């Protein structure tokens, strides 16, 4: 069901953007970025916990299967101020945010900006 995938991806756009910015900011070790990671990861986890029933996209289904635990690990790493732990969860090979980006690719808010080196 493409509409459910589109709906979930739309719900995830803002918190995933906030999470990405916060994760990058953690490299600066600014105290507020760890709090930002916790808040954004909780928001993303809330949506991931809705599951994947009815979402007909293999990448979304695969991401949703392990995302709640991975995001919990990220939250715990942020609470411990572990930049390595945050990055490990963020970039997890199966449940990291890249998998979600693949699932949501082409939808509003998920397109690679025109002219990007990644296009």
Buried (B, 14 or more C-beta within 10 A) or exposed (E): EEEBBBBBBBBBBEBBEBBBBBBEBBEEEEEEBBEBBBBBBBBBBEBBEBEBEEBEBEBBBBBBBBBBBBBBBBBBBBEEBBBEBBBBBBEBEEBBBBBBBBBBEEBEEBEEEEEEEEE
